[in-house]
Amino acid sequence: MKTLYLLLVGIALSACGTMQSIVKSSFPYTANVEIPGNGMAGKQYTAVSTASSADQAFMKHDADNINAVRIVSAKLQAIDPTDFNIGQMESVQVYISKTDGKGATMVASRKNINPTIGNSLVLDIDNAHFLDELVREPSLQVKLVYKLRQNIAKGVNLHVVLSIAAYPNRQDAN
């Protein structure tokens, strides 16, 4: 009977940690970045926008309960015009920072983008850095550094989606 009780307690405690991990293991930050219509091929440009997250209310109250925050995925998608070919860009790097631009950290990039990739691109992530302090900010700045393969005559609006994962603090589990 004692063994059964200990087994049930162990399963219950494991389930609580697992459920917490499932419920809040990752959260997205999104930003719309505008690419001006006067870009010339072969030149590098920068576009900046403020990122927001549906989980900002959570982060405001519970940010101290998480650690080991890292980027887990990044995607770039054309939203206006929706048929813009991201392959007109040769390379792209995505940085996040505080809204004042300080402490910028590269979180994703892609070199040698396929010229016929279409309107959506999954980026290569750089999860070598912990983003614990950045996600505690009320909002973040996303900076897109890109090099054009072709001239762009018309402005483009791109949607950046960054998924960030976090672990619960071990001290809170006790």
Contacts in CASP RR format, 6 or more apart in sequence:
PFRMAT RR
TARGET T0000
AUTHOR 0000-0000-0000
METHOD contacts of the structure
MODEL  1
MKTLYLLLVGIALSACGTMQSIVKSSFPYTANVEIPGNGMAGKQYTAVST
ASSADQAFMKHDADNINAVRIVSAKLQAIDPTDFNIGQMESVQVYISKTD
GKGATMVASRKNINPTIGNSLVLDIDNAHFLDELVREPSLQVKLVYKLRQ
NIAKGVNLHVVLSIAAYPNRQDAN
17 168 0 8 1.000
17 173 0 8 1.000
20 168 0 8 1.000
21 167 0 8 1.000
21 168 0 8 1.000
24 55 0 8 1.000
24 58 0 8 1.000
24 66 0 8 1.000
24 166 0 8 1.000
24 168 0 8 1.000
25 165 0 8 1.000
25 166 0 8 1.000
26 72 0 8 1.000
26 163 0 8 1.000
26 164 0 8 1.000
26 165 0 8 1.000
26 166 0 8 1.000
27 53 0 8 1.000
27 54 0 8 1.000
27 55 0 8 1.000
27 58 0 8 1.000
27 59 0 8 1.000
27 163 0 8 1.000
27 164 0 8 1.000
27 166 0 8 1.000
28 53 0 8 1.000
28 54 0 8 1.000
28 55 0 8 1.000
28 161 0 8 1.000
28 162 0 8 1.000
28 163 0 8 1.000
28 164 0 8 1.000
29 51 0 8 1.000
29 52 0 8 1.000
29 53 0 8 1.000
29 96 0 8 1.000
29 140 0 8 1.000
29 142 0 8 1.000
29 161 0 8 1.000
29 162 0 8 1.000
29 164 0 8 1.000
30 51 0 8 1.000
30 52 0 8 1.000
30 53 0 8 1.000
30 159 0 8 1.000
30 160 0 8 1.000
30 161 0 8 1.000
30 162 0 8 1.000
31 49 0 8 1.000
31 50 0 8 1.000
31 51 0 8 1.000
31 52 0 8 1.000
31 142 0 8 1.000
31 159 0 8 1.000
31 160 0 8 1.000
32 49 0 8 1.000
32 79 0 8 1.000
32 157 0 8 1.000
32 158 0 8 1.000
32 159 0 8 1.000
32 160 0 8 1.000
33 47 0 8 1.000
33 48 0 8 1.000
33 49 0 8 1.000
33 142 0 8 1.000
33 144 0 8 1.000
33 157 0 8 1.000
33 158 0 8 1.000
33 159 0 8 1.000
33 160 0 8 1.000
34 47 0 8 1.000
34 49 0 8 1.000
34 155 0 8 1.000
34 156 0 8 1.000
34 157 0 8 1.000
34 158 0 8 1.000
35 45 0 8 1.000
35 47 0 8 1.000
35 144 0 8 1.000
35 146 0 8 1.000
35 152 0 8 1.000
35 155 0 8 1.000
35 156 0 8 1.000
35 157 0 8 1.000
35 158 0 8 1.000
36 45 0 8 1.000
36 47 0 8 1.000
36 152 0 8 1.000
36 155 0 8 1.000
37 152 0 8 1.000
37 153 0 8 1.000
37 154 0 8 1.000
37 155 0 8 1.000
37 156 0 8 1.000
38 152 0 8 1.000
39 45 0 8 1.000
39 148 0 8 1.000
39 151 0 8 1.000
39 152 0 8 1.000
40 148 0 8 1.000
40 151 0 8 1.000
41 148 0 8 1.000
41 149 0 8 1.000
41 150 0 8 1.000
41 151 0 8 1.000
42 90 0 8 1.000
42 147 0 8 1.000
42 148 0 8 1.000
42 149 0 8 1.000
43 147 0 8 1.000
43 148 0 8 1.000
44 145 0 8 1.000
44 146 0 8 1.000
44 147 0 8 1.000
45 145 0 8 1.000
45 146 0 8 1.000
45 147 0 8 1.000
45 148 0 8 1.000
46 143 0 8 1.000
46 144 0 8 1.000
46 145 0 8 1.000
46 146 0 8 1.000
47 143 0 8 1.000
47 144 0 8 1.000
47 146 0 8 1.000
48 141 0 8 1.000
48 142 0 8 1.000
48 143 0 8 1.000
48 144 0 8 1.000
49 141 0 8 1.000
49 142 0 8 1.000
49 144 0 8 1.000
49 160 0 8 1.000
50 99 0 8 1.000
50 139 0 8 1.000
50 140 0 8 1.000
50 141 0 8 1.000
50 142 0 8 1.000
51 96 0 8 1.000
51 139 0 8 1.000
51 140 0 8 1.000
51 141 0 8 1.000
51 142 0 8 1.000
51 160 0 8 1.000
51 162 0 8 1.000
52 139 0 8 1.000
53 59 0 8 1.000
56 138 0 8 1.000
56 139 0 8 1.000
59 135 0 8 1.000
59 136 0 8 1.000
60 138 0 8 1.000
63 135 0 8 1.000
63 136 0 8 1.000
64 169 0 8 1.000
65 168 0 8 1.000
65 169 0 8 1.000
65 172 0 8 1.000
66 132 0 8 1.000
66 135 0 8 1.000
66 166 0 8 1.000
66 167 0 8 1.000
66 168 0 8 1.000
66 169 0 8 1.000
67 130 0 8 1.000
67 132 0 8 1.000
67 166 0 8 1.000
67 167 0 8 1.000
67 168 0 8 1.000
67 169 0 8 1.000
68 130 0 8 1.000
68 132 0 8 1.000
68 166 0 8 1.000
68 167 0 8 1.000
69 130 0 8 1.000
69 131 0 8 1.000
69 132 0 8 1.000
69 134 0 8 1.000
69 135 0 8 1.000
69 164 0 8 1.000
69 165 0 8 1.000
69 166 0 8 1.000
70 127 0 8 1.000
70 129 0 8 1.000
70 130 0 8 1.000
70 131 0 8 1.000
70 164 0 8 1.000
70 165 0 8 1.000
70 166 0 8 1.000
71 107 0 8 1.000
71 108 0 8 1.000
71 125 0 8 1.000
71 126 0 8 1.000
71 127 0 8 1.000
71 131 0 8 1.000
71 162 0 8 1.000
71 163 0 8 1.000
71 164 0 8 1.000
71 165 0 8 1.000
72 125 0 8 1.000
72 127 0 8 1.000
72 163 0 8 1.000
72 164 0 8 1.000
72 165 0 8 1.000
73 122 0 8 1.000
73 125 0 8 1.000
73 161 0 8 1.000
73 162 0 8 1.000
73 163 0 8 1.000
74 94 0 8 1.000
74 107 0 8 1.000
74 108 0 8 1.000
74 122 0 8 1.000
74 123 0 8 1.000
74 124 0 8 1.000
74 125 0 8 1.000
74 160 0 8 1.000
74 161 0 8 1.000
74 162 0 8 1.000
74 163 0 8 1.000
75 120 0 8 1.000
75 121 0 8 1.000
75 122 0 8 1.000
75 123 0 8 1.000
75 160 0 8 1.000
75 161 0 8 1.000
76 86 0 8 1.000
76 92 0 8 1.000
76 94 0 8 1.000
76 120 0 8 1.000
76 121 0 8 1.000
76 123 0 8 1.000
76 158 0 8 1.000
76 159 0 8 1.000
76 160 0 8 1.000
77 119 0 8 1.000
77 120 0 8 1.000
77 121 0 8 1.000
77 158 0 8 1.000
77 159 0 8 1.000
77 161 0 8 1.000
78 84 0 8 1.000
78 85 0 8 1.000
78 86 0 8 1.000
78 118 0 8 1.000
78 119 0 8 1.000
78 120 0 8 1.000
78 156 0 8 1.000
78 157 0 8 1.000
78 158 0 8 1.000
78 159 0 8 1.000
79 157 0 8 1.000
79 158 0 8 1.000
79 159 0 8 1.000
80 156 0 8 1.000
80 157 0 8 1.000
81 154 0 8 1.000
81 156 0 8 1.000
82 119 0 8 1.000
83 119 0 8 1.000
84 119 0 8 1.000
84 156 0 8 1.000
84 158 0 8 1.000
85 115 0 8 1.000
85 116 0 8 1.000
85 117 0 8 1.000
85 118 0 8 1.000
85 119 0 8 1.000
86 113 0 8 1.000
86 117 0 8 1.000
86 118 0 8 1.000
86 119 0 8 1.000
86 120 0 8 1.000
86 121 0 8 1.000
86 158 0 8 1.000
87 113 0 8 1.000
87 114 0 8 1.000
87 115 0 8 1.000
87 116 0 8 1.000
87 117 0 8 1.000
87 118 0 8 1.000
87 121 0 8 1.000
87 149 0 8 1.000
88 115 0 8 1.000
88 148 0 8 1.000
88 149 0 8 1.000
88 150 0 8 1.000
88 152 0 8 1.000
89 113 0 8 1.000
89 146 0 8 1.000
89 147 0 8 1.000
89 148 0 8 1.000
89 149 0 8 1.000
90 111 0 8 1.000
90 112 0 8 1.000
90 113 0 8 1.000
90 146 0 8 1.000
90 147 0 8 1.000
90 148 0 8 1.000
90 149 0 8 1.000
91 109 0 8 1.000
91 110 0 8 1.000
91 111 0 8 1.000
91 112 0 8 1.000
91 113 0 8 1.000
91 146 0 8 1.000
91 147 0 8 1.000
92 109 0 8 1.000
92 110 0 8 1.000
92 113 0 8 1.000
92 121 0 8 1.000
92 123 0 8 1.000
92 144 0 8 1.000
92 145 0 8 1.000
92 146 0 8 1.000
92 147 0 8 1.000
93 106 0 8 1.000
93 108 0 8 1.000
93 109 0 8 1.000
93 144 0 8 1.000
93 145 0 8 1.000
93 146 0 8 1.000
94 106 0 8 1.000
94 107 0 8 1.000
94 108 0 8 1.000
94 109 0 8 1.000
94 123 0 8 1.000
94 142 0 8 1.000
94 143 0 8 1.000
94 144 0 8 1.000
94 145 0 8 1.000
94 160 0 8 1.000
94 162 0 8 1.000
95 104 0 8 1.000
95 105 0 8 1.000
95 106 0 8 1.000
95 107 0 8 1.000
95 142 0 8 1.000
95 143 0 8 1.000
95 144 0 8 1.000
95 145 0 8 1.000
96 104 0 8 1.000
96 105 0 8 1.000
96 107 0 8 1.000
96 131 0 8 1.000
96 134 0 8 1.000
96 140 0 8 1.000
96 141 0 8 1.000
96 142 0 8 1.000
96 143 0 8 1.000
96 162 0 8 1.000
97 103 0 8 1.000
97 104 0 8 1.000
97 105 0 8 1.000
97 134 0 8 1.000
97 140 0 8 1.000
97 141 0 8 1.000
97 143 0 8 1.000
98 134 0 8 1.000
98 137 0 8 1.000
98 140 0 8 1.000
98 141 0 8 1.000
99 137 0 8 1.000
99 138 0 8 1.000
99 139 0 8 1.000
99 140 0 8 1.000
99 141 0 8 1.000
100 141 0 8 1.000
101 141 0 8 1.000
101 143 0 8 1.000
104 143 0 8 1.000
105 129 0 8 1.000
105 131 0 8 1.000
105 134 0 8 1.000
106 126 0 8 1.000
107 125 0 8 1.000
107 126 0 8 1.000
107 127 0 8 1.000
107 129 0 8 1.000
107 131 0 8 1.000
107 162 0 8 1.000
108 123 0 8 1.000
108 124 0 8 1.000
108 125 0 8 1.000
108 126 0 8 1.000
108 162 0 8 1.000
109 123 0 8 1.000
109 124 0 8 1.000
109 126 0 8 1.000
110 121 0 8 1.000
110 123 0 8 1.000
110 124 0 8 1.000
113 121 0 8 1.000
113 149 0 8 1.000
115 149 0 8 1.000
131 164 0 8 1.000
134 140 0 8 1.000
135 164 0 8 1.000
135 166 0 8 1.000
142 160 0 8 1.000
142 162 0 8 1.000
144 158 0 8 1.000
144 160 0 8 1.000
END
